[in-house]
Amino acid sequence: MGYRVAVVGATGAVGREILRILAERNFPVDEIAALASARSTGREVSFGEKVIKIQNLETFDFTGWDIALFSPGGAVSAKYAPKAAAAKCLVVDNTSHFRMEPGIPLVVPEVNASALKKARRGIIANPNCSTAQMMVVLKPLHELFGIERVVVSTYQAVSGAGKSGMDELFSQTKGSFVNDAPTVAQFTKQIAFNVIPHIDRFMDDGATKEEWKMAVETRKILDPDIKVLATCVRVPVFIGHSEAISIECRKPIDLAKARNALRNAPGVILRDEREDGGYVTPVECVGEDDTYVSRLRIDPTVENGLAFWCVSDNLRKGAALNAVQIAESLDEQKLIGKDSILWQPAPKPE
Ligand code: A2P
């Protein structure tokens, strides 16, 4: 038996990828609804071999729908995800809106799929794109060496800012060849032929919200005691986030054991050849499901330090793929449907 599945934000960069991945991985779909704003009503999107018409989220009734995968932006999720959950349609939300709220599991299935059964508000959060790819790599290393501190610099693709971010890089790049002055709208400065050390808004301590998200989400997903210093940078790449990561651990690092653990970790591929081209760059990971690790080496400047490079398709593992993997894991754990334990009242504490 399949499910009635809604995709919210279906005309966007992540929404389209969710539709593609649901079809590609044969998620058990009986009926699909593609939802977006009133602006897009009647437009068409693809779902496998089928073409489906966009419906208006504002007037859509979630009653009788089993699961909805949301990526319409934080403010829209804030309003409509609770409405879907009230109609017993389980929500997997890709925005940052609910991630840190109690009673809302934040899940990377390779790392903490067991947290899904704690969803008591009918909403499950998908982590930030940069956090998701870092989690699948840190998990096996944390099990081996006990990570205490992470220092990470990100090189984030413009698709992380949605379709309009991609359009801006494209038009600035094209414009530069005919001497057009760049039009800056989605980013704070010119992004073509440039890098911008600023993603999301500034916080009081000088960090950006993107950097804060990487720290708090790592602690919610992997271990509340891990300290994270992140510097998040937007780069002129369309798809594929890169990260330079250094970790400090409780136990001494054994490089051979680290390699072995990464080779066996689900969702991770180690490609580390220590020669020209023996590492993975973002253009090579587009359309791929795995997170690639390269440049693995001891950090001799601290005790028990390890450094590496990690890249992943931010629209897939960083967003759509992780959301679909959450749906698959919910299905495996029999948590979808109106009779699921997720809709029962929470057991009273003893
Ligand atoms: P629309 O195309 O109708 O604006 P991206 O992050 O790539 O920009 O995509 C955002 C997605 O969220 C799009 O599908 C967009 O639909 C959708 N969206 C934005 N605002 C709303 C809204 N108020 N109601 C429903 N969907 C929305």
Residues whose N, C-alpha, C, O or C-beta is under 5 A from the ligand:
A	BS01	A2P	G9 A10 T11 G12 A13 V14 G15 A36 S37 R39 S40 L57 S71 P72 G73 V76 G162 K163 S164
